């Protein structure tokens, strides 16, 4: 998997798990704004960011998401890695990713 896609998965997990809190903490007004900006920063498709967020949704209960299919192995790895961490830690990781500090 390409590095920028891997990084986008971490961001998508954060968006899914913390939902509107994540949106606010990252200073986005709307989901569309978030998807567009994240896609631009990470050089991925905006629909991919939304779909990856939706793939994590069944774990968190904010939206139904992709509840009718099994999660891809790369998504399971990200979820297992981040589930033990608190919001502040994951937010810091996401901010580093989006700012280009996390290579």
Buried (B, 14 or more C-beta within 10 A) or exposed (E): EEEEBBBBBBBBBBBBBBBEEBBEBBEBEEBEEBBBBBBEBBEBEBEBBBBBBBBBBBBBEBBEBBEEEEBBEBBEEBBEEBEEBEEEEBBEBBBBBBEEEBE
